[in-house]
Amino acid sequence: MVIHQRFFATTLLFLLAFALNCQNMVFATRELQIKGNCSYVITIETSCTKNAGTSNHVSLRFGDSKSNDVLVRPLNRKHVKWVDKMDQSVLDDVPRKPFQPCNVDEFQVDGPCVDTTICYLYLKLTGSDNWRPGFAQVRVLDKARFNSDYFYFRRYLPRHVWHGYDLCDREVTPFGIKHKRKIFH
């Protein structure tokens, strides 16, 4: 009799946990449907130093202080425009590879909407080339108040790791500004 009671209790707990998990999944699905997708324009400059360009895959991750995270991999396939740095005109008539030295590239991507200003941006270089980005910026189409500031790199990126800036969670201490660390896998 004790065995049957344990089995019944275990089964009941399992069904209860399953029902709660399904409710959470339904809630999360509804939240995603309400939140929707937004369009972003990403501008990335490759610096003019020798061997600054790359043909490797570049991934991008950005978001806001409310942990709305947008991940784009690989960014190379989303190339939209090449912008002339001198007069800011768009030069789209010639197909070309992104991330070449002295070029500014624009990419348009769709992803989950952010609720506040974009305050972190990370880049990841996958492959054997070196790449030296100058700056990156993300603009939110139809919500200009959420556009990011410029994130300046101006150094060769390490390979196979996320590298970037998080300006979201800062705390002023007697020893300086303390940043909370994001860990991506």
SVG drawing of the C-alpha trace seen along z (x, -y; Angstrom):
<svg xmlns="http://www.w3.org/2000/svg" viewBox="-2 -65 52 67">
<polyline fill="none" stroke="black" stroke-width="0.4" points="0.0,0.0 2.9,-2.4 4.4,-1.7 1.1,-2.7 0.9,-5.9 4.5,-6.9 3.8,-6.2 0.6,-8.2 2.3,-11.1 5.2,-11.1 2.9,-10.9 0.8,-13.8 3.9,-15.9 5.1,-15.2 1.8,-16.2 1.6,-19.3 5.1,-20.3 4.3,-19.6 1.1,-21.7 3.0,-24.6 5.8,-24.3 3.2,-24.4 1.6,-27.5 5.0,-29.2 5.7,-28.2 2.3,-29.6 3.0,-32.8 6.4,-33.1 4.9,-32.5 2.2,-35.1 4.9,-37.6 6.9,-37.0 3.8,-37.5 3.0,-40.7 6.6,-41.9 7.2,-41.2 10.2,-41.8 12.0,-45.1 14.3,-46.1 17.8,-47.3 20.5,-48.9 24.0,-48.1 26.9,-50.3 30.4,-48.9 33.6,-50.6 36.8,-48.6 39.9,-50.7 42.5,-51.6 45.5,-49.9 47.4,-47.2 45.6,-43.9 42.6,-45.3 40.0,-43.6 38.7,-40.0 36.7,-37.5 35.9,-35.4 32.5,-35.2 31.6,-38.0 28.8,-37.6 27.2,-40.4 25.2,-40.5 23.6,-43.6 20.8,-44.5 19.4,-46.8 19.4,-47.0 16.3,-44.8 18.2,-41.8 16.5,-41.9 19.3,-40.2 19.6,-40.2 22.1,-37.7 23.1,-37.9 25.3,-35.0 27.0,-35.4 26.6,-39.1 28.4,-38.7 25.3,-37.4 23.2,-40.4 25.3,-42.9 23.1,-45.7 25.2,-48.8 28.6,-50.2 28.8,-53.8 31.4,-56.3 33.1,-57.7 33.8,-61.1 30.4,-62.2 28.1,-59.6 26.6,-58.5 25.6,-54.9 27.5,-53.0 25.4,-49.9 25.9,-49.4 29.0,-47.1 28.7,-43.8 31.5,-43.5 32.6,-41.7 32.0,-43.4 34.7,-44.2 37.4,-45.4 40.0,-48.1 38.8,-51.7 35.2,-50.8 31.9,-51.5 29.4,-48.7 25.7,-48.7 23.6,-45.6 19.8,-45.4 18.6,-42.6 15.4,-41.7 15.2,-40.5 13.3,-40.9 12.5,-44.4 14.4,-46.3 12.5,-48.2 15.2,-50.8 18.4,-52.3 20.8,-49.7 23.7,-49.7 25.8,-46.7 27.4,-45.4 29.8,-42.5 31.5,-41.2 32.9,-37.7 35.4,-36.8 35.4,-33.2 38.2,-32.0 42.0,-32.6 42.1,-36.2 42.7,-39.2 40.1,-42.0 40.3,-45.5 37.0,-47.3 36.9,-51.0 33.4,-51.5 30.0,-49.9 26.6,-51.4 23.0,-50.0 20.0,-52.1 16.5,-50.9 14.2,-51.7 11.0,-53.5 12.4,-53.9 15.3,-56.3 15.3,-57.0 16.6,-53.4 19.6,-53.9 23.0,-53.0 25.9,-55.3 29.0,-54.5 31.1,-51.6 34.8,-52.1 37.1,-49.2 40.2,-50.3 42.1,-47.2 42.4,-43.7 39.7,-41.4 40.6,-38.2 39.3,-35.2 36.5,-32.8 35.4,-34.9 32.8,-37.7 34.6,-41.1 32.8,-44.4 31.3,-46.8 28.6,-46.8 27.5,-50.2 24.2,-49.0 24.8,-48.2 27.3,-50.6 27.8,-51.3 29.9,-54.1 32.1,-53.0 34.9,-54.7 37.3,-52.7 35.8,-53.8 33.0,-52.5 32.1,-48.9 30.5,-47.0 28.5,-43.8 30.0,-41.2 28.0,-39.3 29.0,-35.8 28.1,-34.4 28.6,-30.8"/>
</svg>
